[in-house]
Amino acid sequence: MVEDEEDEEMMDEEGGKPEYKVFIPGKDKKENENLVVDNSTYEMLHRMNVEWPMLSFDFIPDSLGQQRTKFPMTAFAVGGTQADDAANDKLVLMKMTQLHRTKHDDDSGSDSDSSEGNDDDLDDDPELQHISIKHQGSVNRIRNMPQKGGVVATWSAEGKVHIWDLTKPFELLEKSPTPPVSHKCEPAFTLGKHKDEGFAMDWSKVVAGNLASGDCKNTICRCKYAEGGWEADGGPYKGHTESVEDIQWSPSEAEVFASCSVDKTIRIWDGRKRDSSALSVKASDCDINVITWNHKVPYLLASGDDKGNFRVWDLRNFQNGQPVANFDWHAEAITSIEWCPDQPSVIAASAADNQLTLWDMSLERDAEAEAQMIAEGMAVPEVPPQLIFIHQGQKDIKEIHWHPQCPGVLGSTAADGFNIFKTINS
């Protein structure tokens, strides 16, 4: 939303409200205008500053229940820092509480007493508790094992994949009113088969303890939890010719995973065969940075590339190389993408243009309704009908995730901090 400073002053003098209009990022902002948040478009929006930027984070499953919609909310997450020196890097377990509804923060006192106005809308500040664990080197990627809160894998900038058992500090954070601010812990296992650092990493949702990782030297490796502890699981997978940028396990098959690469391909792998992928498609004319596999509709995969395009693929017809949807809204590289776990048609994407966008693939263009909305100034023709929300206000967004237990809640980490929010239409 754009607010003109001169118009605002004039309207304030007249006792009215400033006029608002639909804002198109990268196009409409003028020199004398400021971008301000419209709190009525969010059920909840909270921001956190961090000591060091986090390139990656993940929500941690907790014991507070599924499908939580009541405010104030509580969320647990784990992140990894990118500090000024490798010796200062760490893992950060976070507990965010008192996450109140902020939808009515712009309302006057009388207006805010709506049917929703109750304890949900208290003005109490959110609270953040954290426990830090030393980590050698910046954390390129961090993932919590979905079957066990506190079992975490990290990709170090020093070229190692570490697995950490953080269940003890996580339990302290979850249950203690005054948890310690730091915890001494060493990796439970380090995978030393990679020859370079990397970013690609994912846990299997089907088989607990199965982890796949990909590096900048085009190598994919696996490790697993076996009786007696963690261990490397066989040799490398061969197929990509350049850096492996992301990996996603199938949501329904134990030995199937997907990968994307700087070599412009997406590959589908049968985990039992390491010398070549089962399927390979040239899916872009530039680096493919990220992929996401739909957990509710397992034949849908989405990818995001270095030019800002993201595409949706039907794996039933994957070999024809034609996406079922292609969106070029973003002006710079896609940095993160993830299907909503609760609404299978909804997907979130972030990009280097400082936008985080929400899309609903079930929506189609209604020419008559669109023409009426354009005439009323409520829509613009260049906005795709599937685009349902644009979140801004963060610089250099690196990663986004939906909360697995709080429907519609999103987290995003960027160079200037962390946001957790829920939009009115998510």
C-alpha positions in Angstrom: 0.0 0.0 0.0 1.3 3.4 -1.0 0.7 6.5 1.0 1.5 10.0 -0.4 3.0 12.2 2.3 1.6 15.5 0.9 -1.9 13.9 0.5 -1.6 12.6 4.0 -0.9 16.0 5.5 -3.8 17.5 3.5 -6.2 14.8 4.5 -5.1 15.0 8.2 -5.8 18.8 8.2 -9.3 18.1 6.9 -9.9 15.4 9.4 -10.2 12.7 6.9 -8.2 9.6 6.0 -5.4 9.4 3.4 -6.3 7.9 0.1 -4.9 4.4 -0.7 -4.4 2.6 -3.9 -3.3 -0.8 -5.2 0.5 -0.9 -5.2 2.6 -2.7 -7.8 6.1 -3.5 -6.5 8.9 -2.1 -8.6 6.5 0.2 -10.5 4.3 2.5 -8.5 6.5 3.8 -5.7 7.4 7.5 -6.2 10.2 9.5 -4.6 7.8 11.3 -2.2 5.9 8.2 -1.1 6.5 5.7 1.7 5.5 2.1 1.8 3.4 1.3 4.9 1.8 -1.9 6.1 -2.0 -2.2 6.2 -2.5 -4.3 9.3 -6.0 -5.1 8.4 -4.7 -7.4 5.6 -2.9 -9.6 8.2 -4.5 -11.6 11.0 -1.1 -11.5 12.6 2.3 -9.9 11.8 5.3 -9.9 14.1 8.9 -9.0 13.4 12.1 -10.0 15.2 15.6 -8.7 15.0 18.5 -11.1 15.2 22.1 -10.7 16.2 23.3 -12.3 13.0 21.4 -13.0 9.8 20.0 -16.4 9.3 20.2 -17.9 5.8 18.0 -20.8 6.8 15.5 -21.8 9.4 12.8 -24.5 10.1 9.8 -24.7 12.3 10.0 -27.5 14.9 6.9 -29.7 15.6 5.8 -29.3 19.2 3.4 -30.9 21.6 0.8 -28.1 21.7 -1.6 -29.7 19.3 -2.5 -29.7 15.6 -4.6 -27.2 13.6 -4.1 -24.4 16.1 -6.0 -21.3 15.1 -6.6 -19.5 18.4 -4.6 -16.4 19.3 -2.2 -15.8 20.9 -0.1 -18.4 19.2 3.2 -20.1 20.1 5.7 -21.3 17.7 9.1 -23.1 17.9 11.8 -22.8 15.3 15.5 -23.4 14.7 17.9 -21.3 12.6 21.5 -21.1 11.7 23.6 -17.9 11.6 25.9 -16.2 9.1 28.2 -14.3 11.4 31.1 -12.0 10.8 33.5 -14.9 11.7 33.1 -18.6 11.5 33.9 -18.9 15.2 30.8 -16.8 16.1 28.3 -18.9 14.2 25.7 -20.8 16.0 22.4 -22.7 15.9 19.5 -20.8 17.6 16.5 -22.7 19.0 13.6 -20.2 19.3 10.4 -20.1 21.3 8.0 -17.4 20.1 5.0 -16.8 22.5 2.3 -14.2 22.9 1.9 -14.0 19.1 -1.3 -11.9 19.3 -3.7 -11.0 16.5 -2.6 -7.6 15.0 -5.4 -7.2 12.5 -7.0 -4.3 14.5 -3.8 -2.5 15.3 -4.7 0.4 13.0 -8.3 0.7 14.3 -9.4 3.4 16.8 -10.4 2.2 20.2 -14.1 2.1 19.4 -13.7 0.4 16.1 -11.5 -2.4 17.5 -14.4 -3.8 19.7 -15.5 -6.1 17.0 -16.8 -9.6 17.4 -13.2 -10.7 17.1 -12.1 -8.3 19.7 -11.2 -10.3 22.8 -8.0 -11.6 24.4 -6.8 -12.4 20.9 -6.2 -8.7 20.2 -4.3 -7.7 23.4 -1.4 -5.3 22.8 1.1 -7.4 24.8 4.4 -7.6 23.1 5.4 -11.0 21.7 8.1 -12.8 23.7 11.1 -14.6 22.3 13.2 -17.1 24.3 16.2 -18.8 22.7 19.0 -21.2 23.3 22.2 -21.0 21.3 24.5 -23.9 20.3 27.9 -23.3 18.8 28.3 -24.2 15.1 31.5 -24.2 13.2 31.0 -22.1 10.1 28.0 -20.4 8.6 24.8 -22.5 8.3 23.8 -22.7 4.6 20.8 -24.8 5.3 19.1 -26.3 8.3 16.3 -28.8 8.5 14.5 -30.4 11.5 13.6 -34.1 11.1 9.8 -34.0 10.7 9.2 -37.1 12.8 11.2 -35.8 15.8 11.4 -32.2 17.1 15.0 -31.3 17.9 16.8 -33.7 15.6 18.4 -31.3 13.2 20.6 -31.5 10.1 22.8 -28.6 9.0 24.9 -27.8 5.9 28.0 -26.0 7.0 29.8 -23.5 4.7 32.9 -25.4 5.6 31.6 -28.4 3.5 30.3 -30.7 6.2 26.8 -32.1 6.8 26.1 -32.4 10.5 23.3 -34.1 12.4 22.5 -32.7 15.8 20.4 -34.2 18.6 19.0 -31.1 20.2 16.1 -32.8 21.9 17.4 -31.9 25.4 17.7 -28.1 24.8 14.4 -28.2 22.9 12.6 -29.8 25.8 14.1 -27.2 28.1 12.9 -24.4 25.8 9.4 -26.1 25.5 8.8 -26.7 29.2 11.1 -24.5 31.4 10.0 -20.9 32.2 13.6 -19.8 32.4 15.7 -21.9 29.9 19.4 -21.3 29.6 20.6 -19.0 26.8 23.2 -21.4 25.6 23.9 -25.2 25.5 27.0 -27.2 24.8 26.5 -29.8 22.2 28.6 -31.6 19.5 27.2 -33.1 16.3 25.9 -36.7 16.7 27.2 -37.4 13.2 29.2 -35.7 10.5 28.9 -36.8 6.9 32.4 -36.3 5.3 31.6 -37.5 1.7 31.0 -34.1 0.1 33.9 -32.4 -1.6 32.5 -28.9 -1.3 29.9 -26.9 0.6 26.2 -27.1 -0.5 22.7 -25.9 0.1 20.5 -28.9 -1.0 19.1 -30.9 2.0 15.9 -32.7 2.9 14.6 -35.3 5.3 12.3 -38.1 4.1 8.8 -37.7 5.4 8.1 -41.4 4.8 11.2 -43.0 6.4 12.4 -41.4 9.7 16.1 -40.7 9.7 16.7 -40.7 5.9 18.6 -37.6 4.8 19.7 -36.5 1.3 22.1 -33.7 0.7 23.6 -32.1 -2.5 26.7 -30.0 -2.9 28.2 -27.4 -5.3 30.3 -30.1 -7.0 27.1 -31.8 -8.4 27.2 -34.7 -5.8 24.2 -36.1 -3.9 24.8 -38.2 -0.8 22.6 -39.9 1.8 22.8 -40.8 5.4 20.4 -42.7 7.7 19.8 -43.7 11.2 20.4 -47.4 11.7 20.6 -49.6 14.8 23.4 -48.2 16.8 23.5 -44.7 15.3 23.9 -42.6 12.2 25.8 -43.7 9.2 26.5 -42.8 5.5 24.1 -44.6 3.2 26.1 -45.8 0.2 28.0 -43.9 -2.5 27.1 -40.7 -4.3 24.4 -40.3 -6.9 25.6 -39.3 -10.4 23.7 -37.3 -13.0 23.9 -33.6 -12.4 26.7 -31.8 -14.2 26.7 -28.6 -12.0 25.8 -27.5 -8.5 22.9 -29.3 -6.9 20.7 -26.5 -5.5 17.8 -28.2 -3.8 16.4 -31.6 -2.9 12.9 -32.8 -2.0 11.8 -36.3 -0.9 8.6 -37.7 -2.3 5.8 -37.2 0.2 4.5 -40.8 -0.4 7.3 -43.0 -1.7 10.2 -44.2 0.5 12.9 -44.3 -2.2 12.0 -41.4 -4.5 13.4 -37.9 -4.3 13.8 -34.9 -6.7 16.7 -32.5 -7.2 17.4 -29.4 -9.1 20.6 -27.9 -10.4 22.5 -25.0 -11.9 22.6 -27.4 -15.0 19.0 -26.2 -15.6 17.5 -29.7 -14.9 15.1 -31.2 -12.5 15.8 -34.9 -11.9 13.6 -37.6 -10.2 15.6 -40.4 -8.6 15.0 -43.9 -7.6 17.1 -44.0 -4.4 18.2 -47.6 -5.1 19.9 -46.6 -8.4 22.9 -44.3 -8.0 24.4 -44.2 -11.5 21.6 -42.2 -13.2 18.3 -40.5 -12.4 15.0 -42.1 -13.4 13.8 -38.9 -15.1 15.5 -35.7 -16.2 13.9 -32.6 -17.7 15.4 -29.3 -18.8 13.1 -27.2 -16.7 14.6 -23.7 -17.3 17.0 -21.7 -19.4 18.9 -20.7 -16.2 19.9 -22.0 -12.8 17.1 -23.7 -10.9 17.4 -22.6 -7.3 14.6 -24.3 -5.4 11.9 -27.0 -5.7 8.9 -28.0 -3.5 6.8 -31.2 -3.6 3.1 -31.0 -2.9 2.3 -33.2 0.1 -1.5 -33.3 -0.6 -1.2 -33.8 -4.4 1.9 -35.9 -4.8 2.1 -35.5 -8.6 2.6 -31.8 -8.3 6.1 -30.3 -8.1 7.0 -26.6 -8.3 10.4 -25.0 -9.1 11.9 -21.5 -8.9 14.8 -20.2 -11.1 17.4 -17.5 -11.2 15.4 -15.2 -13.5 12.4 -15.0 -11.1 10.2 -17.5 -12.8 8.4 -20.3 -10.9 6.7 -23.2 -12.6 4.3 -26.0 -11.6 4.9 -29.4 -13.0 2.6 -32.4 -13.3 4.8 -35.4 -12.7 2.4 -37.7 -14.6 3.5 -35.9 -17.8 6.9 -34.7 -16.6 8.9 -36.0 -19.5 7.2 -33.7 -22.0 9.1 -30.8 -20.4 6.0 -28.5 -20.3 4.9 -27.0 -17.0 1.2 -26.8 -16.2 1.7 -23.2 -15.0 4.5 -20.6 -15.4 4.6 -17.3 -13.5 7.2 -14.5 -14.2 5.9 -12.0 -11.6 9.2 -11.7 -9.6 11.9 -9.5 -11.0 14.8 -11.3 -9.5 15.9 -14.8 -8.5 13.4 -17.1 -6.6 15.1 -17.8 -3.2 12.5 -20.1 -1.6 9.2 -21.9 -2.5 6.8 -24.1 -0.5 3.4 -25.6 -1.0 0.9 -24.9 1.8 0.5 -28.1 3.9 -3.2 -27.3 4.6 -4.4 -25.9 1.2 -3.0 -28.0 -1.6 -3.7 -25.3 -4.3 -1.8 -22.6 -2.4 2.0 -21.9 -2.7 4.3 -19.3 -1.3 7.4 -18.0 -3.0 10.1 -15.5 -2.1 12.6 -13.7 -4.3 15.6 -11.4 -4.3 13.3 -8.6 -5.3 12.2 -8.5 -1.6 8.8 -9.9 -2.2 7.1 -12.9 -0.6 4.1 -13.8 -2.7 1.1 -16.2 -2.1 -0.6 -17.9 -5.0 -3.7 -20.0 -5.4 -3.5 -22.4 -8.3 -7.3 -23.0 -8.2 -8.2 -19.5 -9.2 -8.9 -18.6 -12.9 -9.4 -15.3 -14.6 -13.0 -14.0 -14.6 -12.9 -11.3 -17.4 -16.2 -9.7 -16.4 -15.5 -9.4 -12.7 -12.0 -8.3 -13.4 -13.2 -5.5 -15.7 -15.5 -4.2 -13.0 -12.8 -4.3 -10.4 -10.4 -2.4 -12.7 -13.0 0.2 -13.3 -13.5 0.7 -9.5 -9.7 0.9 -9.0 -9.6 -2.4 -7.0 -7.5 -4.4 -9.5 -4.9 -3.9 -12.2 -4.7 -6.0 -15.4 -1.1 -7.0 -15.0 -1.7 -8.9 -11.8 -2.3 -12.6 -12.3 -5.6 -13.9 -10.9 -3.7 -16.6 -9.0 -1.7 -14.0 -7.0 -3.5 -13.5 -3.7 -1.0 -11.7 -1.5 2.3 -9.8 -1.6 4.3 -9.5 1.7 7.0 -6.9 1.8 9.1 -5.0 4.3 12.1 -7.4 4.5 15.4 -7.1 2.8 17.0 -10.0 1.0 14.5 -12.8 1.9 16.4 -16.1 2.0 13.9 -18.8 3.1 10.2 -19.2 3.9 8.2 -22.0 5.6 4.6 -22.7 6.5 4.0 -23.7 10.1 3.1 -27.4 10.2 0.6 -27.1 13.1 -0.8 -23.5 12.7 -2.7 -23.3 9.4 -1.9 -20.3 7.3 1.0 -19.1 9.4 4.2 -18.3 7.5 7.8 -17.6 8.7 10.4 -15.8 6.6 14.1 -15.1 7.3 16.0 -12.3 5.7 19.1 -10.2 6.0 17.4 -7.8 8.4 15.5 -10.2 10.6 12.6 -12.7 10.9 8.9 -12.3 10.3 6.1 -14.6 11.4 2.6 -13.8 10.0 -0.8 -15.0 8.9 -2.7 -13.1 6.1 -6.4 -12.6 6.1 -6.7 -14.9 3.1 -4.4 -17.7 4.0 
